[in-house]
């Protein structure tokens, strides 16, 4: 592994703590709510379609998800849904915003081992207020030199982050559960990337192709990165 790495960035959701299973639970509840209008799998498809159409407007995170659920209620019901149904939809979103933080295995030990040897950064997508709350409740804040809550994770977003950190790509490594967001754009700009698969991945983040690159590592768990550094 490259021994010139000085800065290590971590995705947050489903890399440091559990996130996607909570979204899937909320979506399942939402689909049950609308089963008088459509079968549950069809409601799920309609919701995903709404999310994709609105991604450029709302970005990533729970609040955008809530707005998309409300829009889906309106469309699926042909505008006839009761306020009670709308209110329950909002409640599902609010419950999602208040889920407890459950750290993934090996996270604290890994950060403890790296602290002081590397500059540690959080680089995550999502809603600013929600991600700040999760980070605060995680108890991990003190490990990180910098927190970057990004509207997206494209090459230009990482270049902007590296400029802010005054870090060259060859000195930077990103760890995360999404090949699409945490790996490919970082490799493209000349950085290093490690993929830590999570058993549940949002459809939008899925990437099916096998990846081989001399700056890329496939890990089974977050603590495996210690063997490469």
RONU-301379 format. One record per residue (C-alpha): residue number from 1; residue in one letter; x, y, z. Coordinates in steps of 0.02 Angstrom, whole numbers, plus 50000, padded with zeros to 5 digits. Example, Ala and Ser with C-alpha at 12.3 -4.5 7.8 and 13.67 -1.06 7.14 Angstrom:
    nr   rest       X       Y       Z
     1      A   50615   49775   50390
     2      S   50684   49947   50357
***
This chain:
    nr   rest       X       Y       Z
     1      X   50000   50000   50000
     2      X   50055   50178   49968
     3      X   50149   50243   50120
     4      X   50128   50424   50066
     5      X   49946   50432   50122
     6      X   49920   50573   50247
     7      X   49731   50596   50244
     8      X   49598   50462   50264
     9      X   49415   50504   50234
    10      X   49268   50399   50291
    11      X   49092   50392   50224
    12      X   48969   50395   50369
    13      X   48805   50305   50331
    14      X   48829   50115   50324
    15      X   49018   50138   50342
    16      X   49029   50208   50519
    17      X   48851   50172   50575
    18      X   48690   50085   50520
    19      X   48578   50186   50403
    20      X   48503   50098   50251
    21      X   48408   49964   50351
    22      X   48315   50106   50439
    23      X   48268   50182   50271
    24      X   48207   50013   50209
    25      X   48101   49988   50366
    26      X   48024   50161   50338
    27      X   47992   50123   50155
    28      X   47908   49958   50197
    29      X   47793   50046   50321
    30      X   47755   50177   50189
    31      X   47713   50045   50058
    32      X   47593   49959   50179
    33      X   47510   50128   50208
    34      X   47467   50142   50022
    35      X   47419   49962   49985
    36      X   47236   50011   49961
    37      X   47294   50104   49806
    38      X   47433   49993   49737
    39      X   47525   49831   49782
    40      X   47671   49863   49899
    41      X   47806   49826   49768
    42      X   47724   49949   49649
    43      X   47720   50085   49783
    44      X   47906   50053   49810
    45      X   47939   50075   49624
    46      X   47838   50236   49620
    47      X   47933   50305   49770
    48      X   48102   50265   49691
    49      X   48047   50348   49528
    50      X   47998   50504   49627
    51      X   48165   50504   49719
    52      X   48263   50494   49556
    53      X   48160   50634   49477
    54      X   48190   50748   49627
    55      X   48371   50706   49668
    56      X   48434   50862   49579
    57      X   48313   50969   49682
    58      X   48322   50891   49856
    59      X   48489   50801   49857
    60      X   48515   50655   49977
    61      X   48444   50629   50150
    62      X   48288   50602   50254
    63      X   48202   50768   50217
    64      X   48209   50738   50029
    65      X   48145   50562   50062
    66      X   47998   50633   50161
    67      X   47951   50755   50023
    68      X   47960   50614   49895
    69      X   47846   50504   50003
    70      X   47718   50645   50013
    71      X   47726   50674   49825
    72      X   47706   50486   49796
    73      X   47552   50483   49910
    74      X   47474   50621   49806
    75      X   47513   50540   49639
    76      X   47468   50361   49686
    77      X   47303   50416   49765
    78      X   47262   50534   49622
    79      X   47258   50678   49746
    80      X   47123   50596   49853
    81      X   47229   50542   50002
    82      X   47167   50599   50173
    83      X   47264   50719   50284
    84      X   47277   50574   50406
    85      X   47376   50477   50275
    86      X   47488   50627   50240
    87      X   47517   50654   50427
    88      X   47566   50472   50451
    89      X   47687   50487   50306
    90      X   47768   50638   50390
    91      X   47778   50540   50553
    92      X   47871   50397   50465
    93      X   48001   50524   50408
    94      X   48014   50604   50580
    95      X   48039   50434   50660
    96      X   48178   50401   50536
    97      X   48263   50563   50589
    98      X   48262   50505   50771
    99      X   48335   50331   50750
   100      X   48474   50287   50873
   101      X   48654   50282   50811
   102      X   48723   50106   50805
   103      X   48907   50098   50762
   104      X   48966   49960   50647
   105      X   49090   49829   50708
   106      X   49271   49883   50715
   107      X   49240   50069   50688
   108      X   49300   50136   50856
   109      X   49453   50021   50861
   110      X   49502   50072   50683
   111      X   49486   50258   50718
   112      X   49583   50236   50880
   113      X   49724   50148   50787
   114      X   49733   50282   50651
   115      X   49713   50437   50761
   116      X   49872   50539   50773
   117      X   49953   50448   50626
   118      X   49839   50515   50489
   119      X   49725   50663   50466
   120      X   49551   50586   50480
   121      X   49401   50661   50390
   122      X   49215   50622   50371
   123      X   49156   50644   50191
   124      X   48972   50601   50179
   125      X   48817   50644   50080
   126      X   48652   50691   50159
   127      X   48556   50824   50250
   128      X   48668   50943   50348
   129      X   48567   50949   50510
   130      X   48534   50761   50511
   131      X   48715   50712   50479
   132      X   48779   50836   50610
   133      X   48656   50760   50735
   134      X   48710   50583   50694
   135      X   48894   50626   50709
   136      X   48866   50710   50876
   137      X   48765   50562   50942
   138      X   48894   50437   50876
   139      X   49027   50496   50998
   140      X   49156   50493   50857
   141      X   49175   50680   50828
   142      X   49342   50697   50918
   143      X   49427   50576   50799
   144      X   49404   50691   50650
   145      X   49504   50839   50592
   146      X   49368   50894   50470
   147      X   49185   50853   50432
   148      X   49124   50876   50253
   149      X   48938   50851   50221
   150      X   48929   50846   50033
   151      X   48782   50878   49917
   152      X   48852   50744   49802
   153      X   49008   50638   49780
   154      X   49067   50667   49603
   155      X   49246   50701   49548
   156      X   49223   50890   49563
   157      X   49157   50869   49742
   158      X   49312   50772   49794
   159      X   49427   50895   49705
   160      X   49344   51035   49804
   161      X   49368   50938   49966
   162      X   49553   50904   49928
   163      X   49581   51087   49887
   164      X   49503   51135   50054
   165      X   49613   51008   50144
   166      X   49767   51061   50042
   167      X   49795   50878   50002
   168      X   49857   50800   49840
   169      X   49755   50652   49774
   170      X   49902   50532   49793
   171      X   49904   50570   49980
   172      X   49717   50541   50001
   173      X   49617   50383   50035
   174      X   49428   50364   50044
   175      X   49337   50221   50133
   176      X   49153   50186   50104
   177      X   49017   50061   50063
   178      X   48972   50131   49891
   179      X   49079   50093   49738
   180      X   48984   50227   49643
   181      X   49005   50368   49770
   182      X   49156   50323   49876
   183      X   49271   50233   49755
   184      X   49255   50273   49569
   185      X   49265   50465   49579
   186      X   49414   50455   49698
   187      X   49509   50335   49584
   188      X   49468   50448   49438
   189      X   49557   50597   49517
   190      X   49709   50494   49567
   191      X   49668   50452   49748
   192      X   49659   50287   49839
   193      X   49493   50204   49885
   194      X   49437   50057   49992
   195      X   49266   49977   49973
   196      X   49186   49904   50129
   197      X   49028   49815   50068
   198      X   48873   49831   50174
   199      X   48739   49696   50165
   200      X   48604   49822   50114
   201      X   48634   49955   49980
   202      X   48512   50081   49908
   203      X   48469   50041   49727
   204      X   48540   50208   49668
   205      X   48712   50166   49740
   206      X   48727   49989   49672
   207      X   48870   49947   49554
   208      X   48878   49775   49476
   209      X   49044   49775   49382
   210      X   49203   49696   49450
   211      X   49335   49828   49484
   212      X   49523   49811   49472
   213      X   49638   49959   49500
   214      X   49808   49976   49584
   215      X   49737   50113   49698
   216      X   49586   50007   49750
   217      X   49557   49887   49895
   218      X   49408   49776   49931
   219      X   49390   49750   50119
   220      X   49278   49634   50218
   221      X   49271   49751   50367
   222      X   49333   49925   50412
   223      X   49475   49864   50524
   224      X   49554   49770   50378
   225      X   49620   49938   50314
   226      X   49749   49934   50455
   227      X   49841   49791   50367
   228      X   49869   49901   50213
   229      X   49931   50058   50298
***
